């Protein structure tokens, strides 16, 4: 069993930055991919960024060049640095990992980009 605890969401003006964090409740092997998803009102949940050992991170096209995913394996924590935020980035952001055939999700953190 793994619990994922997210933090770092909030309200920011367009063009601003936020850094999301997601800490796992137990050690997560570095080989286990970790990812960030988001879900805006009335829309399906979508993959924003994913980090996998030995590969370049994957990004949603609309965030490429603005968002950066990283992880600290010693802390079993994944981060999402979000720069040049746009109103269309407004959503609830969820941390995800899949371990031993089970999908784990964080509780979600709200990101609102508005003047």
Order of alpha helices (4+ residues) and beta strands (2+ residues): beta-beta-beta-beta-beta-beta-beta-beta-beta-beta-beta
